């Protein structure tokens, strides 16, 4: 059986790291915050403002620390976009400032008349014993899908259009240091789904798999989280291992009953050099264990929680019932102050073919990027990457905070 082997490999890797890495407190930076620079420092220098007024920085050590700078964005799936990212980070505990709560919101209107509004959150309560993780989204999304499996071509492009609402909330409880377990609820509703290529008389994988004008996925999840990252915005050391079993059932409102498994593994390796460099490793596993998910809820490139898998490819470029994804990144400072940094990355993804559900081909991606320090207190970066994929696929990717 393929699934047990894949799951065993991921779990074996993560458990080995759990035993090898003892929980450690958040490290103190070698350079003080005052020795670092961010965008606000540059603005103050340009306008020669010392303090106060528009360019003041809050002295409240608990926050909130707010970063909100609109900019023109671009991605393969959206084209040129007007983007307003808002990052709000704060400590809920006034004494033991250990866990940093956050809201990461993003609002976009794109060249292809797409409307995108997302809000991701991680909130800590009761001395950081409870964590509420949220993922809320709205899409009005004319886009393209390319069919099922990892062997599809850009010429397989199938124009589709739909609207979507997503509401995910997961409540985690800290059972021991760095280890959390919890329950979640997950709701995806798609409506006004139009397969334009099929309407023009073309045979599409969307139609063959099962097309419907409206779909609902509604389910509960069991979650296990191990997290020793020093900073969720921009980790330098530590690791994350997230295991989620999700069950979507008809009695909860789903069109179809199906079960899925998500495993998210991330590890960070700082290098002992002065310019704050290091390696990051990411493994992502998304399996359909049983049942028949709606086409738009299948595992797909760029449809992970932060829409970051597959730099170098468009969102939805590859789709299938099962997905295996690996990525590594080398991160480094260009300026010693930390104001400007860079990355070099490589990734590999494979989606199962349909209807066999076999993994046949893996698709690589490589690229590079720049990092601009937006807020040195929360170590928040603005990320601009350019990736190259197979078959001539290439393009920019923008993020507030690191990709993983």
Secondary structure, 3 states (H helix, E strand, C coil): CHHHHHHHHHHHHHHHHHHHCCCCCCCCCCCCHHHCCCHHHHHHHHHCCCCCHHHCCCCCCCCCEEEECCEEEEECCCEEEEEEEEEEEEECCCCCCCCEEEEEEEEEEECCCCEEEEEEEEEEECCCCEEEEEEEEEEECCEEECCCECCCCHHHCEEEEEEEEEEEEEEEEEEECCEEEEEEEEEEEEEEEEEHHHHCCCCCHHHHHHCCCCEEEEEEEEEEEEECCCCCCCCCCEEEEEEEEEEECHHHCCCCCEEEEEEEEEEEEECCCCCCCEEEEEEEEEEEEEECCCHHHCEECCCCCCCCCCCCCCCCCCEECEEEEEEEEEEEECCCCCCEEEEEEEEEEEECCCCCCCCCCCEEEEEEEEEEEEECCCCEEEEEEEEEEHHHCEEEEEEECCCC
